[in-house]
Amino acid sequence: MKKKQKRIVILGAIVIIGSVGFLGVTIRPTSCQPVLSISRSNELIDALDQNSYKFASSSETVLGGSAEGGEQTNFVDNGRRQIVEQRFYGETGKSYERFYYFAGQIFAITKLNIFYKVPIYIDSSAAVKYSEKKDFYLSNNGVVCKWFLNDVEQSVDKDTIDMIHQYISGIITNR
């Protein structure tokens, strides 16, 4: 084979390999799809929050979540969990987590962290220094697909996925 022909064959092979690689990247479906779209999730979260007073609820103590203790409240409608709320108290702040259910699975988690100006053992008024709100949207298999800190989208990394897995594993199930 002549030099010119070899170059054309090699160049053709590079183009074909590059095209296959490009198509492989662009055709591949997104690796994580939330159970519901973000807008639909937020609509459902609002509806669940507004109707939570209509649900049957039960509370129990959560141990090991914080030094000052915690509590879990289960909101159930017709025997199905709709919301699980966990509250944790500490010397320097408190946190609230709400796990929202759709068709029997968690589709979103909202977490509010409140930080005190000084620890409560110094000032029992618990004056707030600042707070942060985190919203997580999950896939069908419970993996975080998207999350927002104070309504600004953040990147999902392994630490975020592991953290949410830990939150979910901390939910007290019906005994």
Residue, then its C-alpha position, 0 to 999 in steps of 0.5 A: m500500500k502506498k504512503k498516501q493510501k495508508r494515510i487515508v486509511i488511518l485518517g478514515a479510521i480516526v474519523i470513524i472511531g471519533s464518530v462512534g465515540f461522539l455518538g456514544v456520548t450523545i446517544r447515551p441517556t442521562s444517567c440520573q432522572p428524578v422520579l418527577s420533574i423539578s417543577r412537578s416535585n415542587e408542586l407535589i411538595d407544596a400540596l403535601d405540606q399544605n395537606s399534612y394537617k389532614f394526615a394521621s401522624s405519629s412521633e418517636t424519638v430518634l437516637g444518635g442523630s445529635a447530642e441534644g436528641g431528635e424526633q421523627t414524625n410520620f405523616v400517613d394517609n390511607g396507610r401510606r407514608q406521605i411525609v417523614e419529618q426528622r428534627f434534630y437539636g444541637e448546642t449550635g443549631k438545629s435541623y429539619e429534614r422532610f422526606y416526601y413520598f410519591a407512589g410509596q417511594i421517596f422522591a424529594i428531601t428538603k433539609l433546613n439547617i439553622f445555626y445559632k449565634v452562640p451555643i445554647y449553653i451560653d445563650s438559651s434564647a437560641a438567636v439565629k446567626y444564619s440558615e441554609k435550605k437544601d433540596f434534593y431530588l431523587s431517582n427511582n432507585g433513591v439516588v440524588c439526581k439534582w440538589f439545590l443549596n438556597d435555591v442554587e443548583q449544586s453539582v452532585d458528587k459521590d459525597t452527596i449521594d452517600m450523604i443522602h443514602q445515610y439520611i434515608s437509612g436513618i429513617i425509622t421504619n414501622r416496627 
